[in-house]
Amino acid sequence: MPAANKAKNVFDSGKTVSFHVKSVVVCQQSQKSGSLFKTIVQRDSRNKRYDFEADTPKLAGEIVHAVRSLKSNLERSNTVNKSRRSRQVS
């Protein structure tokens, strides 16, 4: 079987999950194998762990960095909005 067909079969048989970045608890790259990374998400009052493998360690690092950046930007924007609301005097 050609490599392109193998990749297609892997993605056709997998399940798809989506979640909001607010629910991401941890996203980190593996120290032992740089191309692996894990994401822990809070779902239904418990944590669910997802393990992923990227093509290269560099790509895994970029994905982890992107998720962390999104999470920190969201947290920062929520903090700014809350502080602005608290400054308003009626």
Secondary structure by P-SEA (a helix, b strand, c coil): ccaaaaaaaaaaabbbbbbccccccbbbbbcccccbbbbbbbcccbbbbbbbbcccaaaaaaaaaaaaaaaaaaaaaaaaaaaaaaaccc
